[in-house]
């Protein structure tokens, strides 16, 4: 009886072991099936195969009037889709693919062969061209990325009045500033009449006589250029122009005179001269002279 009980227990243990092995096998088969099914599903609907925009590009672009503007749109994994540029204010299609769909030939798309870059080029932009432009991809639903274009009219400005009266032998200081436009404002040249003003850079360690004409241009929050002329001569009189490479120029008339004209002089290199004050003084002097002559004449007749 004891032997029969042991055999029965052994058979039950073997049966349980076989069932456990079968269960484990079934579980592994199911896991393997699900894994293969999941991989196939991922391959069919992979997010990575869908077009997407590269956001690491400038999307707020500033340019000056007349300077070619570029809006850079980069689309990865475009596949068989097409890229278009739309002007937002009137929903006008400017380009589709590499073709231009506007009669305004200033607009053109630049796309190197097999490149992900679709750059909208705008030649000779004017202030009216400022606004929002959209780079679009014809997916379902449509993809779009907005770009802000700012077109500003940059113009130089010479501090002080348009006419300066300075004394022979004194110093002249002219300051020209340029604050509008993109960060790259180029540089500034100075002209006297139609001739560019030549100057020589002097190093701090150079033991030479300081040049009579000095020029210093620097960039802080704006582009500033200072022209200094010492020991003025009558031949230094003329029209001085501040001519930036990327903006409209500005000019000032300099009059180098002998003697003092307090109402029209540049004192301490500050631009405070006023030709109007000189004209008023001349009129007053003329009035006084005529009045004196009239009085003398009347007294003589008496």
Helices and strands as residue ranges (DSSP letters): H 2-44, G 47-49, E 52-53, E 60-64, E 69-76, E 83-87, E 92-96, E 99-100, E 107-110, E 117-122, G 127-129, E 131-137, E 143-152, E 157-158, E 163-167, E 172-178, E 188-192, E 195-196, E 213-219, E 223-229, G 234-236, E 238-244, E 250-257, G 262-264, H 275-301
